[in-house]
Amino acid sequence: MPVTLANARKAVRELLDEETPQTYKNAHLDRWINEGCVEIARATEALQTSDTIDVVASTREYDMPADMIRAHRVDFETDDSDHHATLTHRDFHNANAVQWHGDNEGMPTLYTMWGMPGSVKLILYPSPAYAGTLTVHYYKLPTVATSDNDVLDIPEGWENVVYAYTEYKALRRDRDPRWQEAKGLFDEALGGLFDMTRRHTDQAGEILPAGYAVNAWLYEMD
């Protein structure tokens, strides 16, 4: 069940044995709760989404989503749907080294990125000869919860990771030695979430007969 900011604050207050504001103001807890959501998203890349970018012919640079942590895949489709490609990523310096397209235009095959988080530019190689749409699949930062009814942007069922982070930050601010135990609980819970988000199944993805990698679905399992 999704957790609101108010529910998260209540859960943290129970951990801190302070159900009504005394030592810890609501504003402090709210800030740490949101910080915890950001820490989880950056460490686990658990928040996945996609966005579209309109492509203009002859224009090679575009702004990536401001909430992007890291891109996973970029697809390009022309407006007439006659051309579609999943673009290959190249690091910026490598992309510059293989600019054999020069200033020619055509169907983009590569992309690279340049900039700092929050203001990243995507650069297409070669420059697109067609108008179209980029679909960017990426790992994102959470949306900040500002009101009591806002739902925390975290994987459902892993709210305890945020609670542990907030408890740790609160106790550490007050130099309460229990902060170390709370930090350990946070690290443990974060590690569990990280492991789960690497792969959403416990089934083997491939098997290796005679030294070759073969997709598991090619074999009938008893």
Summary of the structure (lengths in Angstrom):
residues: 222
radius of gyration: 22.8
end to end distance: 37.2
largest distance: 66.4
contacts: 620
relative contact order: 0.20
helix: 35%
strand: 27%
